[in-house]
Amino acid sequence: MRRIINSTYISLDGVIDEPAWTMPYFDDEAAAFAGEQTAVADALLMGRRTYEGFAAAWPTRDESDPSTGAAYFNNVRKYVASTTLVDPEWRNSEVLKGDLVEAVTALKAQPGGDILMYGYGVVTQALVKAGLVDEVRFWIHPVIVGGPSLSAALADPRTTLALVGTRVFASGVIVATYAPTTG
């Protein structure tokens, strides 16, 4: 069975939106870790807002330059959870049909590598609640951004996670990897 891995950038004050503030911390070490994630993931799963942000940015990047990651993001299979998006234009994108939990359960049952998710929003929250997310990797950045926090964005923030690993970068970024628990 495939694994779903959520990878979310977060500030010390819990901000996850508009992660341009992460750029000063995206050094060779962070790029290597990001590359480790994409190397074992042959699909992306995202909500409509994440899809729209990615679809606006990645196709404009140079796919011939391996350091941009554009070749991966533009060519990987993409699944979008949305009730409003009908015809996604970004290459290799498909809107999931029907019930989200049923559709993602079927995706996980297919052969293949990890399914990678970016950002922690309502789609991730629903999939964690359904027991479908295998790991959540919070990239904790040593910056206070100000603004809406992750907990403010979630209708039911009571999710219990067990720490399964940490990685600390020289830049001060800590990647804390958690597995959702069942109780």
N, C-alpha and C positions, 0 to 999 in steps of 0.2 A: 504494500500500500504506500502511496506517495505521502510525503509530509507537507504540511503547510507551515511555512516559516514567515512570521511577521517581523519586519525590520523597520523600526521607527526612530527618527531623530527627535530628541527631546532636550529642552533646556533645563537648567536647574530649577526654574520656577514652573516647569510642566508644560511649556508651550511646544506644540508640534506643528502648528500652521506655518505656511509660507517659510520653508526652511532655508532661505537665502543666508540667514545668520550662521549656518553651519559651514559655509565655504572657507573661512579662515582655518578651519580644523580639518579640512579634507586634504590631508597630506599623503605621502607615499604609503604610510602605515594603514591609514583608513582606506585608501584605494585598494590595497592588497586584501584587506578583510572584505571589502565590498566585492572584489573579484572572486574571493573564495565562495561567497554566497551565490553569485550568478553562475559560477562554474558548475554547480550541482543542481541548479534550477533550470528546468526547461519550459517553465510557464510563469506568467505573472497573473495575479488575481487582484482586482482593484474595484473600488466603488467608482461611481460616475465622476465625482469631483477629482479624485486622483487621476483617473483616466484623462479627463480634460486637461489637467495641468501637464501630465506627461506627454500627451498627444500634441500639445502646443509647443513643447520644448525639444523633445528628442529628434523628431524628423529634421530639424534645422541644423543638427550637429553633424560633423564630418565623420562618416562611417569608416573612412580609410585610416583614421587616426585611432589606434587601439586605446589610447589613453582617455578618450572621451566616453567609451562605453556605448556609443551610439549604435554600433553594429549589433550588439546584444539586444538593447532595448527596442530597436526598430524591427528586428527579425524574430524575436522570441514570440511564442504563442501567448496571446493576451486574452484573458477572460474578464468581462466587466459585469458587475452586479449593478443593474439599473432598471428602474421601471419606466424611465423617461427616454433614455437613449435608445434609438431604434437601429440606426445604420452607422456604426462606427467606421470612420474613414482611415484610421491609422492601420497600417499593414499588420496582418495576422491577428486582428481583433475580432472578438465575438461576444455578443451580449448573452449572458446566461438567461435561459428561459425557465419560466415557472418558479417554483419554490426555491429560495436561495439555499437552504440546508440540503434539500434533495439534490439540487444541481451540483453543489460542491461535494457532497458525499459521492456522487457518481464520478466527478473529476478525480477525487482521491483514489478511487478504485481502479482507475485506468493505469496501465503501465507507464512508467516515466520517472523523471527526477522530481526534485522538490518543486513545490509551487510557492513562489515568493510573493509576499505582499508588502507594500510600503505604506506607512502611515497607519494610525490607529483611530478608526472612526466607527461608524455604525455597522459597517459590513464586518469588520474584524470583531467588534463586540458581539454581534449575533453569532458569528462562527465560533468564538471562544465559548459562549454560552451553550452552544450545541455540541461542544467537545471536539470540534474539527481542527482547531489550531494546535499544532504540536509544539511550537516554540514562539516566544515573543522576545525579540532582541531590541532592547532600548539602548540607543546610542546617546548616552548622557553627556551633554556638552557643558563645559565650564563657563556658562554665560547665563545671565539673567536677561531675558528678552522683554518681559512685560506683555501682557495680553491674556487672552483666554487660555486656560490650561486644559490639559488632557481630561482631568476629572470633571471640569465644567462642561466639557463637550459630551460626556457620557450620561445617558439617562439613568443607568444603573451601574455605578462605578464599583460595586462590590464583586470584584473578581479576585480570587485567591491564586497566587502564583508561587511556584517553588523555584528557587535559584538553582540553575544547573551549570552555570559557568560564568566567568568574567574574563574580560580582556581589557587591559589598560594600555592606552597609547601614550607616547611621549608628549603629545599635545595636551594631555589632560582629559581626553575623551575616554569614557569608560563604557564598554559594551557589556551590559548585564543581560544574560540570557536566562529566560524563565520558561518553565513549562506550566501551563494551566493545570490546576489541581481539581479534583472532582468534588471537593467538599471543604 
